[in-house]
């Protein structure tokens, strides 16, 4: 009897340990939301911008101009975002902030739970992404949901649910462009015709959907305005001098070597490196190969974007988490993970020495460096490793 009681107690403790990352995940998300609400509206300015996208769409006023009496900065998300944010714009701002933050955390948790990597490995990914999740939540950003949409587009292709996979790819593209990375999963699809038709259907449907709360001419004009807004933002990102935006490969090279390179000098070779693994058609059947490629996309969509800022790195760090659980735990893997946790995740926070942050991390864009190194390792793996010869651990 005593042995049974001890065993049951051990199981209860073990189960609590298993769910500790999830508890931590939600507690931190809720804490971040409550702290922002208590500090006042000026501290959740991003959310005010987001909710006003809905109201500006309703009133058919420009989505991308500045409204200094309402908020500072301006919107850079597509017209479809007006419907994404709608449920959170229809309630009082403090309530909307809390629900928005919890929704971001919950949807990303749901997506990670759908990855075919086992429960413990899912928890590892959650822990690796926790600090960046908190950073995104504290800034009331959309990036957790964006990460989840990319992951879900991958998962749904693997489950042969191409119709809904296409939905998340198109939605991510029409909201923040990053979702376009999911198009690469087309090559993993077993139903390519269905994928293409679904993509066309959702592209037309979601492009037109904001017209339900506005008008045809307003939405068409808004997409044109969005394009110009993104072009202006790109110029601003490239000329940034404080090291807090353009945390990309291009920004890192510019700050470290004090040279101005055209983005194409970096992006063209990167595109080629993305394509080379995709030529290994015989490897597609292996789950680990496909998951490596998912990690490559999640990291790359951030480090090759001039719009990358600290809050965007939740996307990349989830990619780092996926990479880590797939890899052999050797000195190189563990060293790169530690660098990513310290330099990428912790360096922008108050837990990191301010002197190092201000004098080195920001001026040289070092936040991007560990993710750049891991991206290179992923490319090497995807090009050189024969995944078919290894026993699946998943």
C-alpha positions in Angstrom: 0.0 0.0 0.0 2.8 2.4 0.9 4.6 1.6 -2.4 1.4 2.4 -4.3 1.0 5.8 -2.4 4.6 6.7 -3.1 4.3 5.8 -6.8 1.1 7.9 -7.1 2.8 10.8 -5.4 5.7 10.5 -7.7 3.4 10.5 -10.7 1.6 13.6 -9.4 5.0 15.4 -8.9 6.2 14.3 -12.3 3.0 15.5 -14.0 3.3 18.8 -12.3 6.9 19.1 -13.6 5.6 18.3 -17.1 3.1 21.1 -17.0 5.4 23.6 -15.3 6.4 25.2 -18.7 2.7 25.7 -19.6 1.9 27.2 -16.2 4.9 29.5 -16.5 3.9 30.4 -20.1 0.4 31.6 -19.0 1.5 33.2 -15.8 4.1 35.3 -17.6 1.7 36.3 -20.3 -1.0 37.4 -17.8 1.6 39.2 -15.7 2.9 41.1 -18.7 -0.6 42.1 -19.7 -1.6 43.2 -16.2 1.6 45.3 -15.8 0.9 47.1 -19.1 -2.7 47.8 -18.1 -1.6 49.2 -14.7 1.0 51.5 -16.3 -1.6 53.2 -18.4 -2.6 53.6 -22.1 0.7 55.1 -23.2 2.4 51.8 -22.3 0.3 49.7 -24.6 0.5 52.1 -27.5 0.9 49.2 -30.0 -2.5 47.8 -29.0 -4.1 51.2 -29.4 -2.7 51.3 -33.0 -4.1 47.8 -33.6 -7.6 48.4 -32.3 -7.8 51.7 -34.2 -7.2 49.8 -37.4 -10.6 48.2 -36.9 -12.3 51.6 -36.2 -10.5 53.4 -39.1 -11.6 50.6 -41.4 -15.2 51.0 -40.2 -15.0 54.8 -40.7 -13.0 54.4 -43.9 -10.2 56.7 -42.9 -6.5 56.1 -43.9 -5.0 53.1 -42.1 -1.4 54.2 -42.5 -1.3 57.9 -41.7 -0.3 59.1 -38.3 -3.0 60.0 -35.7 -1.1 61.9 -33.0 -4.2 62.5 -31.0 -4.9 58.8 -30.8 -1.4 57.2 -30.6 2.2 57.7 -31.7 3.9 55.9 -34.6 1.7 54.3 -37.3 0.1 51.1 -38.5 2.1 48.7 -40.8 -0.3 45.8 -41.0 -2.5 44.9 -44.0 -6.2 45.7 -44.2 -7.1 42.1 -43.2 -5.8 42.9 -39.8 -8.9 45.0 -39.1 -10.9 41.7 -38.8 -8.2 39.9 -36.8 -8.2 42.6 -34.2 -12.0 43.2 -34.3 -13.0 41.1 -31.2 -10.4 42.9 -29.1 -11.4 46.4 -30.4 -15.1 46.0 -29.4 -14.4 45.8 -25.7 -12.8 48.5 -23.4 -9.1 48.9 -24.1 -7.8 47.4 -20.8 -10.0 44.3 -21.3 -8.9 44.1 -24.9 -5.2 44.3 -24.0 -5.5 41.4 -21.5 -7.5 39.2 -23.9 -5.1 40.1 -26.8 -2.0 39.1 -24.8 -3.6 35.8 -23.5 -4.8 35.0 -27.1 -1.3 35.5 -28.4 0.2 33.2 -25.8 -2.6 30.6 -26.1 -2.6 30.3 -29.9 1.2 29.9 -30.0 1.1 27.3 -27.3 -1.6 25.4 -29.3 0.5 25.5 -32.4 3.6 24.2 -30.6 1.5 21.4 -29.2 0.7 20.3 -32.7 4.3 19.8 -33.7 5.3 16.1 -34.0 8.1 16.2 -31.5 6.8 14.6 -28.3 5.5 16.3 -25.2 8.8 16.8 -23.5 10.4 18.3 -26.6 7.4 20.6 -27.0 8.0 21.8 -23.4 11.6 22.4 -24.3 10.5 24.6 -27.2 8.2 26.5 -24.9 11.0 27.2 -22.4 13.4 28.3 -25.1 10.8 30.7 -26.5 9.5 32.0 -23.1 11.6 35.1 -22.8 10.8 36.2 -26.3 7.2 35.4 -25.8 7.2 37.7 -22.8 9.0 40.5 -24.8 6.3 40.3 -27.5 3.5 40.2 -25.0 4.9 43.2 -23.0 4.8 45.2 -26.2 1.3 43.9 -27.0 2.6 42.6 -30.4 1.1 40.3 -33.0 4.2 38.1 -33.4 3.2 35.2 -31.3 0.1 34.7 -33.5 2.3 35.2 -36.6 4.6 32.4 -35.4 1.7 30.1 -34.8 0.2 30.7 -38.2 3.5 29.6 -39.9 3.7 26.5 -37.7 0.0 25.6 -38.3 0.4 26.0 -42.1 3.3 23.4 -41.8 1.3 21.1 -39.5 -1.8 21.1 -41.7 0.2 20.3 -44.8 1.6 17.3 -43.0 -1.9 16.3 -42.0 -3.0 16.6 -45.6 -5.4 19.4 -44.7 -4.2 21.7 -47.5 -7.3 23.8 -47.6 -6.7 25.2 -44.1 -2.9 25.2 -44.5 -3.5 27.6 -47.4 -5.7 29.7 -45.2 -3.0 30.4 -42.7 -0.4 31.1 -45.4 -2.6 33.7 -47.1 -3.8 35.2 -43.8 -0.2 35.6 -42.6 0.8 37.2 -45.9 -2.1 39.6 -46.0 -1.5 40.7 -42.4 2.3 40.9 -42.1 3.9 39.4 -45.2 5.9 37.0 -43.0 3.3 34.3 -43.6 4.4 34.0 -47.3 7.3 31.8 -46.0 4.7 29.0 -45.7 4.4 28.7 -49.5 7.6 26.6 -49.3 5.4 23.9 -47.6 3.7 23.4 -51.0 6.6 21.1 -51.9 5.8 18.9 -48.9 2.1 18.6 -49.9 0.7 15.3 -51.2 -2.2 17.2 -52.8 -0.6 20.0 -54.8 -3.6 20.7 -57.0 -5.8 21.1 -53.9 -3.2 23.3 -52.3 -3.0 25.6 -55.3 -6.8 25.9 -55.7 -7.2 26.5 -51.9 -4.5 29.2 -52.1 -6.3 31.0 -54.9 -9.6 30.7 -53.1 -8.3 32.1 -49.8 -6.3 34.8 -51.6 -9.4 36.1 -53.2 -11.6 35.7 -50.2 -9.3 37.2 -47.6 -8.3 40.0 -49.9 -11.9 41.1 -50.3 -13.1 40.2 -46.8 -12.4 43.6 -45.1 -14.9 45.1 -47.6 -17.6 43.6 -45.3 -17.0 46.4 -42.8 -15.9 49.1 -45.3 -16.1 49.3 -49.1 -14.5 48.0 -52.2 -12.7 51.3 -53.1 -11.5 51.8 -49.6 -9.9 48.3 -49.3 -8.3 48.6 -52.8 -6.8 52.0 -51.9 -5.7 50.6 -48.5 -3.6 47.9 -50.1 -1.9 50.6 -52.2 -1.3 52.6 -49.1 0.0 49.6 -47.3 2.6 49.0 -50.1 3.9 52.6 -49.8 3.9 52.4 -46.0 6.1 49.3 -46.2 8.5 50.9 -48.6 8.8 53.9 -46.4 9.4 51.7 -43.4 12.1 49.8 -45.2 14.0 53.0 -45.9 13.7 54.0 -42.3 14.9 50.6 -41.1 17.9 50.7 -43.4 19.0 54.1 -42.1 18.3 53.3 -38.5 21.1 54.4 -36.2 20.1 53.2 -32.7 20.4 49.5 -33.3 16.9 48.7 -32.1 15.4 47.9 -35.5 16.7 46.2 -38.6 18.1 43.4 -36.4 18.8 41.4 -39.5 21.9 40.0 -41.3 22.0 43.1 -43.3 21.8 45.3 -40.3 24.4 43.3 -38.5 26.9 43.5 -41.4 26.3 47.3 -41.7 26.9 48.0 -38.1 29.8 45.6 -37.6 31.8 46.5 -40.7 30.5 50.1 -41.2 29.5 49.4 -44.8 26.3 49.9 -46.8 25.4 46.8 -48.7 22.4 46.5 -51.0 19.9 44.0 -49.5 20.2 41.9 -52.6 23.8 41.2 -51.9 22.6 39.2 -48.9 19.2 38.1 -50.0 20.1 36.5 -53.3 22.7 34.1 -51.8 20.3 33.4 -48.9 17.5 32.5 -51.4 19.9 30.1 -53.2 20.8 28.4 -49.8 17.0 28.1 -49.1 16.5 26.4 -52.5 19.4 23.9 -52.4 17.8 21.7 -49.7 14.5 21.7 -51.6 16.3 20.0 -54.5 16.7 16.9 -52.3 13.3 15.5 -53.1 14.1 12.0 -51.7 14.5 13.5 -48.2 11.0 15.0 -48.1 9.5 11.8 -46.7 11.5 12.2 -43.5 9.8 14.2 -40.7 13.1 15.4 -39.3 14.1 16.9 -42.7 10.8 18.8 -42.9 11.0 20.0 -39.3 14.6 21.2 -39.9 13.3 23.2 -42.9 10.5 24.6 -40.7 13.1 25.8 -38.2 15.1 27.3 -41.1 12.1 29.3 -42.3 11.1 30.5 -38.8 14.6 31.8 -38.2 15.2 33.1 -41.7 12.0 35.1 -42.0 13.3 37.2 -39.1 17.1 37.5 -39.8 16.6 38.4 -43.4 14.0 41.1 -42.8 14.9 44.7 -42.4 11.8 45.1 -40.3 13.1 42.7 -37.6 13.1 44.2 -34.2 13.4 42.7 -30.7 9.8 41.8 -30.4 9.9 39.9 -33.8 12.4 37.4 -32.4 9.8 35.2 -30.9 9.4 33.8 -34.4 13.1 33.0 -34.7 13.5 31.6 -31.1 10.7 29.1 -31.7 12.7 28.1 -34.7 15.8 27.8 -32.5 13.7 25.6 -30.1 12.7 23.3 -32.9 16.3 23.1 -34.1 17.6 22.3 -30.6 15.2 19.4 -30.0 16.1 17.8 -33.3 19.9 18.0 -32.9 22.4 15.9 -31.1 23.2 17.6 -27.8 26.9 18.1 -28.4 29.2 21.0 -27.4 28.4 23.1 -30.5 24.6 22.7 -30.2 24.6 23.6 -26.5 27.0 26.5 -27.0 24.8 28.0 -29.7 21.7 27.5 -27.6 23.3 29.3 -24.6 24.4 32.2 -26.9 20.9 32.5 -28.3 19.3 32.5 -24.8 21.7 35.1 -23.5 22.4 37.4 -26.5 19.2 37.1 -28.4 16.6 36.6 -25.7 18.1 38.2 -22.5 20.3 41.0 -23.9 17.4 43.5 -24.5 15.9 43.0 -21.0 16.7 44.5 -17.7 18.2 41.2 -16.6 21.2 41.9 -18.8 24.0 44.4 -17.8 22.9 47.8 -19.2 26.5 48.8 -20.1 27.0 45.8 -22.4 23.5 46.2 -23.8 24.0 49.9 -24.7 27.6 49.8 -25.7 27.8 46.5 -27.6 24.5 44.7 -28.2 22.5 47.6 -29.7 25.3 49.4 -31.6 26.4 46.2 -33.4 23.0 44.5 -33.7 24.4 41.5 -31.9 20.9 40.2 -31.0 20.8 38.6 -34.5 24.2 36.9 -34.4 23.3 33.6 -32.6 20.3 33.1 -34.9 22.5 33.7 -37.9 24.9 31.0 -36.7 22.1 28.5 -36.1 20.6 29.3 -39.5 24.0 28.5 -41.1 24.1 25.2 -39.2 20.6 24.3 -40.3 21.5 25.0 -44.0 24.6 22.7 -43.6 22.5 20.0 -42.1 19.8 20.2 -44.7 22.3 20.1 -47.5 24.7 17.4 -46.2 22.8 15.0 -43.9 21.1 11.9 -45.1 18.0 11.9 -42.9 16.7 8.6 -44.3 19.6 6.7 -42.7 18.8 7.8 -39.2 16.2 6.3 -36.9 13.4 8.7 -36.2 13.3 9.9 -32.6 10.0 11.6 -32.8 
